[in-house]
């Protein structure tokens, strides 16, 4: 059953994570906002990718989806257009947080490409 999320400030959210390589292991991670869900989701996916690239795990697909608590049950989150793309929702509704996710992706890509950490522009501004 699809549930639309129009009032996102008062909602309870959680990420559902199904770890395919561990015989059905799944768990949920409580998050306080759609932005926080995007941060956690991207970090989980990045961690899985690094493990695969370093031959720590096999190639497999995990499931990560955002759920919202509505009408006394947890249901998969969809925006008002029946879309479940968290980043697209952020881009349209919270552009400042979308930019943060974009910078996180750049940061993670640099770690993959160069094998080391880099400093983001925001971090340099915070030190001044």
NUTI-114654 format. One record per atom (N, C-alpha, C): residue number from 1; x, y negated, z. Coordinates in nm, 2 decimals. Last residue first. Example, Ala and Ser with C-alpha at 12.3 -4.5 7.8 and 13.67 -1.06 7.14 Angstrom:
% NUTI-114654
+-----+--------+--------+--------+
:  nr :     px :     py :     pz :
+-----+--------+--------+--------+
:   2 :   1.28 :   0.22 :   0.71 :
:   2 :   1.37 :   0.11 :   0.71 :
:   2 :   1.29 :   0.00 :   0.79 :
:   1 :   1.32 :   0.57 :   0.78 :
:   1 :   1.23 :   0.45 :   0.78 :
:   1 :   1.32 :   0.33 :   0.78 :
+-----+--------+--------+--------+
//
This chain:
% NUTI-114654
+-----+--------+--------+--------+
:  nr :     px :     py :     pz :
+-----+--------+--------+--------+
: 128 :   3.77 :  -2.82 :   1.01 :
: 128 :   3.81 :  -2.96 :   1.01 :
: 128 :   3.74 :  -3.04 :   1.12 :
: 127 :   3.66 :  -2.57 :   1.00 :
: 127 :   3.78 :  -2.59 :   1.08 :
: 127 :   3.82 :  -2.73 :   1.10 :
: 126 :   3.45 :  -2.58 :   0.82 :
: 126 :   3.42 :  -2.57 :   0.96 :
: 126 :   3.54 :  -2.59 :   1.05 :
: 125 :   3.58 :  -2.58 :   0.57 :
: 125 :   3.51 :  -2.70 :   0.62 :
: 125 :   3.48 :  -2.70 :   0.77 :
: 124 :   3.66 :  -2.32 :   0.55 :
: 124 :   3.76 :  -2.43 :   0.56 :
: 124 :   3.70 :  -2.55 :   0.61 :
: 123 :   3.42 :  -2.19 :   0.54 :
: 123 :   3.51 :  -2.16 :   0.65 :
: 123 :   3.61 :  -2.27 :   0.66 :
: 122 :   3.32 :  -2.27 :   0.29 :
: 122 :   3.25 :  -2.31 :   0.41 :
: 122 :   3.34 :  -2.30 :   0.53 :
: 121 :   3.50 :  -2.14 :   0.11 :
: 121 :   3.50 :  -2.29 :   0.12 :
: 121 :   3.44 :  -2.33 :   0.25 :
: 120 :   3.65 :  -1.85 :   0.25 :
: 120 :   3.54 :  -1.91 :   0.17 :
: 120 :   3.55 :  -2.06 :   0.20 :
: 119 :   3.94 :  -1.67 :   0.21 :
: 119 :   3.87 :  -1.77 :   0.28 :
: 119 :   3.77 :  -1.84 :   0.20 :
: 118 :   3.96 :  -1.31 :   0.17 :
: 118 :   3.99 :  -1.45 :   0.12 :
: 118 :   3.91 :  -1.54 :   0.21 :
: 117 :   4.13 :  -1.00 :   0.22 :
: 117 :   4.03 :  -1.09 :   0.25 :
: 117 :   4.06 :  -1.23 :   0.19 :
: 116 :   4.22 :  -0.76 :  -0.04 :
: 116 :   4.25 :  -0.84 :   0.08 :
: 116 :   4.13 :  -0.94 :   0.10 :
: 115 :   4.20 :  -0.64 :  -0.29 :
: 115 :   4.24 :  -0.56 :  -0.17 :
: 115 :   4.27 :  -0.64 :  -0.05 :
: 114 :   4.12 :  -0.76 :  -0.51 :
: 114 :   4.25 :  -0.79 :  -0.47 :
: 114 :   4.29 :  -0.71 :  -0.34 :
: 113 :   3.86 :  -0.65 :  -0.56 :
: 113 :   3.95 :  -0.67 :  -0.67 :
: 113 :   4.10 :  -0.69 :  -0.62 :
: 112 :   3.73 :  -0.64 :  -0.31 :
: 112 :   3.74 :  -0.52 :  -0.40 :
: 112 :   3.85 :  -0.54 :  -0.50 :
: 111 :   3.75 :  -0.90 :  -0.23 :
: 111 :   3.81 :  -0.80 :  -0.15 :
: 111 :   3.83 :  -0.67 :  -0.23 :
: 110 :   3.61 :  -1.03 :  -0.43 :
: 110 :   3.75 :  -1.06 :  -0.42 :
: 110 :   3.82 :  -0.95 :  -0.33 :
: 109 :   3.35 :  -0.93 :  -0.37 :
: 109 :   3.41 :  -0.89 :  -0.50 :
: 109 :   3.56 :  -0.92 :  -0.49 :
: 108 :   3.31 :  -1.05 :  -0.12 :
: 108 :   3.32 :  -0.91 :  -0.13 :
: 108 :   3.38 :  -0.86 :  -0.26 :
: 107 :   3.29 :  -1.32 :  -0.21 :
: 107 :   3.39 :  -1.28 :  -0.11 :
: 107 :   3.42 :  -1.13 :  -0.12 :
: 106 :   3.07 :  -1.31 :  -0.38 :
: 106 :   3.20 :  -1.35 :  -0.43 :
: 106 :   3.31 :  -1.30 :  -0.34 :
: 105 :   2.87 :  -1.24 :  -0.19 :
: 105 :   2.90 :  -1.15 :  -0.30 :
: 105 :   3.04 :  -1.18 :  -0.36 :
: 104 :   2.88 :  -1.48 :  -0.03 :
: 104 :   2.92 :  -1.35 :   0.03 :
: 104 :   2.95 :  -1.25 :  -0.08 :
: 103 :   2.78 :  -1.66 :  -0.22 :
: 103 :   2.92 :  -1.67 :  -0.17 :
: 103 :   2.97 :  -1.54 :  -0.11 :
: 102 :   2.52 :  -1.56 :  -0.23 :
: 102 :   2.60 :  -1.56 :  -0.35 :
: 102 :   2.75 :  -1.57 :  -0.31 :
: 101 :   2.43 :  -1.61 :   0.03 :
: 101 :   2.44 :  -1.47 :  -0.02 :
: 101 :   2.53 :  -1.46 :  -0.14 :
: 100 :   2.44 :  -1.89 :   0.02 :
: 100 :   2.53 :  -1.82 :   0.11 :
: 100 :   2.54 :  -1.67 :   0.07 :
:  99 :   2.25 :  -1.94 :  -0.18 :
:  99 :   2.39 :  -1.98 :  -0.21 :
:  99 :   2.48 :  -1.91 :  -0.11 :
:  98 :   2.02 :  -1.86 :  -0.03 :
:  98 :   2.06 :  -1.79 :  -0.16 :
:  98 :   2.21 :  -1.82 :  -0.19 :
:  97 :   2.01 :  -2.06 :   0.15 :
:  97 :   2.05 :  -1.93 :   0.20 :
:  97 :   2.08 :  -1.84 :   0.08 :
:  96 :   1.93 :  -2.27 :  -0.01 :
:  96 :   2.06 :  -2.29 :   0.07 :
:  96 :   2.10 :  -2.15 :   0.12 :
:  95 :   1.68 :  -2.19 :  -0.12 :
:  95 :   1.80 :  -2.20 :  -0.20 :
:  95 :   1.93 :  -2.21 :  -0.13 :
:  94 :   1.44 :  -2.04 :  -0.04 :
:  94 :   1.54 :  -2.08 :   0.05 :
:  94 :   1.67 :  -2.09 :  -0.02 :
:  93 :   1.27 :  -1.97 :  -0.26 :
:  93 :   1.21 :  -2.03 :  -0.13 :
:  93 :   1.31 :  -2.09 :  -0.04 :
:  92 :   1.41 :  -1.88 :  -0.48 :
:  92 :   1.30 :  -1.96 :  -0.50 :
:  92 :   1.25 :  -2.03 :  -0.38 :
:  91 :   1.62 :  -1.73 :  -0.36 :
:  91 :   1.65 :  -1.83 :  -0.46 :
:  91 :   1.53 :  -1.93 :  -0.48 :
:  90 :   1.47 :  -1.55 :  -0.20 :
:  90 :   1.56 :  -1.65 :  -0.14 :
:  90 :   1.59 :  -1.76 :  -0.24 :
:  89 :   1.35 :  -1.39 :  -0.40 :
:  89 :   1.27 :  -1.47 :  -0.31 :
:  89 :   1.35 :  -1.58 :  -0.24 :
:  88 :   1.58 :  -1.28 :  -0.51 :
:  88 :   1.50 :  -1.36 :  -0.59 :
:  88 :   1.41 :  -1.45 :  -0.51 :
:  87 :   1.67 :  -1.13 :  -0.29 :
:  87 :   1.75 :  -1.24 :  -0.34 :
:  87 :   1.67 :  -1.33 :  -0.43 :
:  86 :   1.46 :  -0.94 :  -0.26 :
:  86 :   1.49 :  -1.03 :  -0.16 :
:  86 :   1.57 :  -1.15 :  -0.21 :
:  85 :   1.22 :  -0.81 :  -0.46 :
:  85 :   1.36 :  -0.86 :  -0.47 :
:  85 :   1.39 :  -0.97 :  -0.37 :
:  84 :   0.97 :  -0.71 :  -0.49 :
:  84 :   1.04 :  -0.68 :  -0.36 :
:  84 :   1.19 :  -0.72 :  -0.37 :
:  83 :   0.67 :  -0.87 :  -0.59 :
:  83 :   0.81 :  -0.85 :  -0.61 :
:  83 :   0.88 :  -0.81 :  -0.48 :
:  82 :   0.41 :  -0.97 :  -0.58 :
:  82 :   0.43 :  -0.83 :  -0.58 :
:  82 :   0.57 :  -0.79 :  -0.62 :
:  81 :   0.41 :  -1.24 :  -0.53 :
:  81 :   0.40 :  -1.20 :  -0.67 :
:  81 :   0.42 :  -1.04 :  -0.69 :
:  80 :   0.46 :  -1.28 :  -0.27 :
:  80 :   0.32 :  -1.31 :  -0.32 :
:  80 :   0.30 :  -1.27 :  -0.46 :
:  79 :   0.67 :  -1.00 :  -0.20 :
:  79 :   0.64 :  -1.14 :  -0.20 :
:  79 :   0.50 :  -1.16 :  -0.26 :
:  78 :   0.67 :  -0.72 :   0.01 :
:  78 :   0.65 :  -0.77 :  -0.12 :
:  78 :   0.62 :  -0.92 :  -0.11 :
:  77 :   0.79 :  -0.46 :   0.23 :
:  77 :   0.77 :  -0.61 :   0.20 :
:  77 :   0.77 :  -0.64 :   0.05 :
:  76 :   0.62 :  -0.17 :   0.33 :
:  76 :   0.73 :  -0.23 :   0.25 :
:  76 :   0.69 :  -0.38 :   0.22 :
:  75 :   0.51 :  -0.17 :   0.67 :
:  75 :   0.49 :  -0.15 :   0.53 :
:  75 :   0.60 :  -0.22 :   0.45 :
:  74 :   0.41 :  -0.06 :   0.98 :
:  74 :   0.52 :  -0.11 :   0.90 :
:  74 :   0.50 :  -0.07 :   0.76 :
:  73 :   0.11 :  -0.18 :   1.15 :
:  73 :   0.19 :  -0.08 :   1.08 :
:  73 :   0.31 :  -0.14 :   1.01 :
:  72 :  -0.07 :  -0.37 :   1.24 :
:  72 :  -0.03 :  -0.26 :   1.33 :
:  72 :   0.04 :  -0.15 :   1.26 :
:  71 :  -0.08 :  -0.56 :   1.03 :
:  71 :  -0.20 :  -0.48 :   1.06 :
:  71 :  -0.16 :  -0.35 :   1.14 :
:  70 :   0.26 :  -0.55 :   0.96 :
:  70 :   0.14 :  -0.61 :   0.94 :
:  70 :   0.02 :  -0.51 :   0.97 :
:  69 :   0.60 :  -0.59 :   0.95 :
:  69 :   0.49 :  -0.54 :   1.04 :
:  69 :   0.36 :  -0.62 :   1.02 :
:  68 :   0.79 :  -0.50 :   0.67 :
:  68 :   0.73 :  -0.60 :   0.75 :
:  68 :   0.62 :  -0.54 :   0.83 :
:  67 :   1.10 :  -0.40 :   0.53 :
:  67 :   0.97 :  -0.37 :   0.57 :
:  67 :   0.92 :  -0.48 :   0.66 :
:  66 :   1.33 :  -0.36 :   0.26 :
:  66 :   1.27 :  -0.45 :   0.37 :
:  66 :   1.13 :  -0.41 :   0.40 :
:  65 :   1.55 :  -0.09 :   0.20 :
:  65 :   1.43 :  -0.17 :   0.17 :
:  65 :   1.39 :  -0.25 :   0.29 :
:  64 :   1.77 :   0.12 :   0.06 :
:  64 :   1.76 :   0.01 :   0.16 :
:  64 :   1.65 :  -0.08 :   0.11 :
:  63 :   1.89 :   0.43 :   0.00 :
:  63 :   1.78 :   0.35 :  -0.01 :
:  63 :   1.78 :   0.24 :   0.10 :
:  62 :   2.18 :   0.54 :  -0.19 :
:  62 :   2.11 :   0.52 :  -0.06 :
:  62 :   1.99 :   0.43 :  -0.09 :
:  61 :   2.31 :   0.77 :  -0.41 :
:  61 :   2.23 :   0.65 :  -0.40 :
:  61 :   2.16 :   0.65 :  -0.26 :
:  60 :   2.65 :   0.87 :  -0.46 :
:  60 :   2.51 :   0.90 :  -0.43 :
:  60 :   2.44 :   0.77 :  -0.42 :
:  59 :   2.96 :   1.00 :  -0.49 :
:  59 :   2.87 :   0.91 :  -0.55 :
:  59 :   2.73 :   0.96 :  -0.52 :
:  58 :   3.11 :   1.07 :  -0.16 :
:  58 :   3.08 :   1.10 :  -0.30 :
:  58 :   2.98 :   0.99 :  -0.36 :
:  57 :   3.35 :   0.89 :   0.04 :
:  57 :   3.23 :   0.96 :   0.02 :
:  57 :   3.21 :   0.99 :  -0.13 :
:  56 :   3.61 :   0.81 :   0.00 :
:  56 :   3.57 :   0.86 :   0.14 :
:  56 :   3.44 :   0.93 :   0.13 :
:  55 :   3.73 :   0.70 :  -0.22 :
:  55 :   3.71 :   0.84 :  -0.21 :
:  55 :   3.68 :   0.89 :  -0.07 :
:  54 :   3.71 :   0.43 :  -0.24 :
:  54 :   3.83 :   0.48 :  -0.17 :
:  54 :   3.82 :   0.63 :  -0.15 :
:  53 :   3.46 :   0.39 :  -0.36 :
:  53 :   3.58 :   0.36 :  -0.43 :
:  53 :   3.71 :   0.41 :  -0.37 :
:  52 :   3.29 :   0.47 :  -0.14 :
:  52 :   3.30 :   0.55 :  -0.27 :
:  52 :   3.42 :   0.52 :  -0.34 :
:  51 :   3.35 :   0.27 :   0.04 :
:  51 :   3.37 :   0.41 :   0.08 :
:  51 :   3.38 :   0.50 :  -0.05 :
:  50 :   3.26 :   0.05 :  -0.11 :
:  50 :   3.40 :   0.06 :  -0.07 :
:  50 :   3.43 :   0.20 :  -0.03 :
:  49 :   2.98 :   0.10 :  -0.12 :
:  49 :   3.06 :   0.09 :  -0.24 :
:  49 :   3.21 :   0.11 :  -0.21 :
:  48 :   2.90 :   0.09 :   0.15 :
:  48 :   2.89 :   0.22 :   0.07 :
:  48 :   2.98 :   0.22 :  -0.05 :
:  47 :   2.96 :  -0.18 :   0.20 :
:  47 :   3.03 :  -0.07 :   0.28 :
:  47 :   3.02 :   0.06 :   0.20 :
:  46 :   2.77 :  -0.30 :   0.03 :
:  46 :   2.91 :  -0.32 :   0.01 :
:  46 :   3.00 :  -0.21 :   0.08 :
:  45 :   2.53 :  -0.22 :   0.15 :
:  45 :   2.56 :  -0.18 :   0.02 :
:  45 :   2.71 :  -0.19 :  -0.01 :
:  44 :   2.56 :  -0.35 :   0.40 :
:  44 :   2.55 :  -0.20 :   0.39 :
:  44 :   2.58 :  -0.15 :   0.26 :
:  43 :   2.57 :  -0.62 :   0.31 :
:  43 :   2.68 :  -0.56 :   0.38 :
:  43 :   2.68 :  -0.41 :   0.38 :
:  42 :   2.31 :  -0.65 :   0.20 :
:  42 :   2.43 :  -0.66 :   0.11 :
:  42 :   2.56 :  -0.60 :   0.18 :
:  41 :   2.15 :  -0.61 :   0.43 :
:  41 :   2.14 :  -0.52 :   0.31 :
:  41 :   2.26 :  -0.53 :   0.22 :
:  40 :   2.23 :  -0.83 :   0.59 :
:  40 :   2.25 :  -0.69 :   0.63 :
:  40 :   2.25 :  -0.59 :   0.51 :
:  39 :   2.15 :  -1.04 :   0.42 :
:  39 :   2.29 :  -1.03 :   0.47 :
:  39 :   2.32 :  -0.89 :   0.51 :
:  38 :   1.88 :  -1.00 :   0.39 :
:  38 :   1.96 :  -1.00 :   0.27 :
:  38 :   2.11 :  -0.98 :   0.32 :
:  37 :   1.79 :  -1.02 :   0.65 :
:  37 :   1.77 :  -0.89 :   0.59 :
:  37 :   1.87 :  -0.89 :   0.47 :
:  36 :   1.84 :  -1.29 :   0.69 :
:  36 :   1.92 :  -1.20 :   0.77 :
:  36 :   1.91 :  -1.06 :   0.71 :
:  35 :   1.64 :  -1.39 :   0.51 :
:  35 :   1.78 :  -1.42 :   0.49 :
:  35 :   1.87 :  -1.32 :   0.56 :
:  34 :   1.41 :  -1.30 :   0.64 :
:  34 :   1.44 :  -1.25 :   0.50 :
:  34 :   1.59 :  -1.27 :   0.47 :
:  33 :   1.47 :  -1.25 :   0.99 :
:  33 :   1.43 :  -1.33 :   0.87 :
:  33 :   1.46 :  -1.25 :   0.74 :
:  32 :   1.56 :  -1.08 :   1.18 :
:  32 :   1.47 :  -1.19 :   1.22 :
:  32 :   1.42 :  -1.27 :   1.11 :
:  31 :   1.56 :  -0.72 :   1.19 :
:  31 :   1.62 :  -0.85 :   1.14 :
:  31 :   1.51 :  -0.95 :   1.17 :
:  30 :   1.65 :  -0.39 :   1.29 :
:  30 :   1.56 :  -0.51 :   1.31 :
:  30 :   1.63 :  -0.63 :   1.26 :
:  29 :   1.69 :  -0.12 :   1.10 :
:  29 :   1.77 :  -0.23 :   1.16 :
:  29 :   1.68 :  -0.35 :   1.17 :
:  28 :   1.64 :   0.23 :   1.11 :
:  28 :   1.59 :   0.10 :   1.08 :
:  28 :   1.68 :   0.00 :   1.15 :
:  27 :   1.75 :   0.53 :   0.93 :
:  27 :   1.73 :   0.45 :   1.05 :
:  27 :   1.68 :   0.31 :   1.01 :
:  26 :   1.81 :   0.87 :   0.83 :
:  26 :   1.76 :   0.73 :   0.81 :
:  26 :   1.75 :   0.66 :   0.94 :
:  25 :   1.93 :   1.15 :   0.68 :
:  25 :   1.95 :   1.05 :   0.79 :
:  25 :   1.89 :   0.92 :   0.75 :
:  24 :   1.92 :   1.34 :   0.48 :
:  24 :   1.80 :   1.27 :   0.52 :
:  24 :   1.81 :   1.18 :   0.64 :
:  23 :   2.19 :   1.44 :   0.46 :
:  23 :   2.07 :   1.52 :   0.48 :
:  23 :   1.96 :   1.45 :   0.54 :
:  22 :   2.37 :   1.23 :   0.40 :
:  22 :   2.37 :   1.29 :   0.53 :
:  22 :   2.24 :   1.36 :   0.56 :
:  21 :   2.35 :   1.09 :   0.16 :
:  21 :   2.45 :   1.19 :   0.17 :
:  21 :   2.45 :   1.27 :   0.30 :
:  20 :   2.15 :   0.89 :   0.19 :
:  20 :   2.12 :   1.01 :   0.11 :
:  20 :   2.23 :   1.12 :   0.13 :
:  19 :   2.02 :   0.72 :   0.43 :
:  19 :   2.16 :   0.76 :   0.39 :
:  19 :   2.15 :   0.89 :   0.32 :
:  18 :   1.80 :   0.46 :   0.43 :
:  18 :   1.81 :   0.61 :   0.41 :
:  18 :   1.94 :   0.65 :   0.36 :
:  17 :   1.69 :   0.21 :   0.61 :
:  17 :   1.81 :   0.25 :   0.54 :
:  17 :   1.81 :   0.40 :   0.54 :
:  16 :   1.49 :  -0.07 :   0.63 :
:  16 :   1.49 :   0.07 :   0.64 :
:  16 :   1.60 :   0.12 :   0.55 :
:  15 :   1.50 :  -0.36 :   0.82 :
:  15 :   1.55 :  -0.29 :   0.71 :
:  15 :   1.54 :  -0.14 :   0.73 :
:  14 :   1.22 :  -0.55 :   0.94 :
:  14 :   1.32 :  -0.45 :   0.96 :
:  14 :   1.37 :  -0.40 :   0.83 :
:  13 :   1.04 :  -0.82 :   1.09 :
:  13 :   1.10 :  -0.75 :   0.98 :
:  13 :   1.19 :  -0.64 :   1.03 :
:  12 :   0.75 :  -0.99 :   1.17 :
:  12 :   0.85 :  -0.91 :   1.22 :
:  12 :   0.90 :  -0.83 :   1.10 :
:  11 :   0.65 :  -1.34 :   1.10 :
:  11 :   0.66 :  -1.19 :   1.07 :
:  11 :   0.77 :  -1.12 :   1.15 :
:  10 :   0.64 :  -1.61 :   1.10 :
:  10 :   0.58 :  -1.54 :   1.21 :
:  10 :   0.59 :  -1.39 :   1.20 :
:   9 :   0.74 :  -1.70 :   0.85 :
:   9 :   0.80 :  -1.75 :   0.98 :
:   9 :   0.75 :  -1.67 :   1.10 :
:   8 :   0.61 :  -1.62 :   0.63 :
:   8 :   0.73 :  -1.54 :   0.66 :
:   8 :   0.78 :  -1.59 :   0.80 :
:   7 :   0.32 :  -1.59 :   0.50 :
:   7 :   0.37 :  -1.66 :   0.62 :
:   7 :   0.49 :  -1.59 :   0.68 :
:   6 :   0.30 :  -1.40 :   0.29 :
:   6 :   0.30 :  -1.55 :   0.26 :
:   6 :   0.35 :  -1.63 :   0.38 :
:   5 :   0.36 :  -1.12 :   0.16 :
:   5 :   0.41 :  -1.19 :   0.28 :
:   5 :   0.41 :  -1.34 :   0.25 :
:   4 :   0.14 :  -0.85 :   0.08 :
:   4 :   0.21 :  -0.97 :   0.04 :
:   4 :   0.25 :  -1.05 :   0.17 :
:   3 :   0.17 :  -0.51 :   0.06 :
:   3 :   0.13 :  -0.62 :   0.14 :
:   3 :   0.21 :  -0.74 :   0.10 :
:   2 :   0.07 :  -0.21 :  -0.09 :
:   2 :   0.15 :  -0.33 :  -0.10 :
:   2 :   0.09 :  -0.44 :  -0.01 :
:   1 :   0.08 :   0.12 :   0.00 :
:   1 :   0.00 :   0.00 :   0.00 :
:   1 :   0.09 :  -0.12 :   0.00 :
+-----+--------+--------+--------+
//
